[in-house]
Amino acid sequence: MKERVGNVRWGIASLLSLGIIVNYLDRVNISVALSPLQKELGLSNFQTGLILSSFLWSYAILQLPVGAWLDRFGVRWLNRIGSIIWALATFMTGLVSGFGLIMLSRILLGIGEAPVFPGASKATGYWFPMKERGLATSAFDAAAKFSSVIGAPLMAVIVAGYGWRAAFLVAGAINVVYAIIYWIFYRDPSESKALSEKEHHYIVEGGAQPEKVAPTNALASLGFLLRQPKVWGLSLGFAAYNYSFYLFLTWLPGYLQKSMHMSVLKSGWYTVIPWIVATITDIVIGGIVVDVLIRRGYDGTKVRKTIVTIGMLLGLAVIGAAFTSDATIATIWISIAIGGLAFAAPVAWSIPSIIAPKGTVGSVGSIMNMLGNLSGIAAPIVAGLVIDNTNSFAANFLIAGAILVVGIFCFIFLLGRIEQITMPEEIVQEDAVYKPTSMQ
């Protein structure tokens, strides 16, 4: 009989996942509110694309410094501050008027949410042994998809009944509640009073990333990481995935409303279908199947690369949506594509905590997330330009498919074997993490 060691770590996984759900409500609401917002402000499709991508400008730019700050100051404090900023930005979006102020509020939102995903990846590295890393990572990654499952219809109902501004005010209130919950409950393993010695030993002996380790020279560390082919293979592959992900996240409701002539409310319900598929495949294949195969002795590199490649190949199904005018057929193709991409994503997010040298998980995750979100910036802008010039969404699906092919190449050939990179000892120092002691 398997000895029980406690489940505090899974409570932390739930807390991180809840944060991602709340986090992505702020990204879903803008896409659901797109048509009435665009109409009220008199925006072109290109201007709308700028608003949809503006969140990612600050989000992407801050990824490299955020990675260094996570490694230096830790997960808890950076996410505490970030959660307050993103709550304020969400309220601001619902209260201001005009193209410029809407963009400003979205840029502020990007600042607040910048630490969330690399922070979750780093926290997972602290809290979980290697054999549970797949499911733990898929838990917070699937939360991003599940947020659209509940967020799209919720925001559609609010927009249809109370106007687009109400969607941001409701999301802002939810953000405040989460900020309080996170402030109270998140701790690193060494700081947690709820964590038993047995569970802590289980986590550490299972290959968890060590705490209180950070580079002594952040620039030297960053320079070293940027010279590693593994880091580039991971980051460019993830960028290809993220292009399609943000194309769907930002433009899917608008595509259904404009190309398939649906109401806001109906498009909200149709949007749910692909994201339900994505949530299931993310957890079942990207999490459970990966962990089971590795526990049974299959080579970790082969397992992870195979799952990522299959997922990206299924993502090519997006091309099918370019050749139909039937909403049901289009939704099936998009569901296949998002479902495949969804189970590739948690595998990608588990890799920084495996390949990163000691104390640099935040930096590796942030490099990956920065490149991923640069492509995320491009996706809605390119989509808006394509629609303005062709009066059709079809070419956007073809562009996404071509980018996915490049991403598959990077994951297979440039990433190489998935194992820890060795960093020169003079760059890394034990007990280098700053710990505030005046507040708990």
SULBELHU-V367833 format. One line per field, one symbol per residue. burial: + if it has 9 or more other ideal C-beta (glycine too) atoms within 8 Angstrom, else -. Layout:
burial: ???
This chain:
burial: -----+-++-++++++++++++++++++++++++++++--+-+-++++++++++++++++-+++-+++++++-+++++++-+++++++++++++-+--+-+++++++++++++++++++++++++++++++++++++++++++++++++++++-+++++----+-+++++++-+++-++-+++--+-++--+--+---++-++--+-++-+++++--+-+++-+++-+-+++++++++++++++++++++++++++++-+-+-++++++++++++++++++++++++++++-++-----++-+++-++++++++++++++++-+--+-+++-++++++++++++++++++++++++++++++++++++++++++++++++++++++++----+++++++++-++++++++++-++--+--+-+---+++--++-------
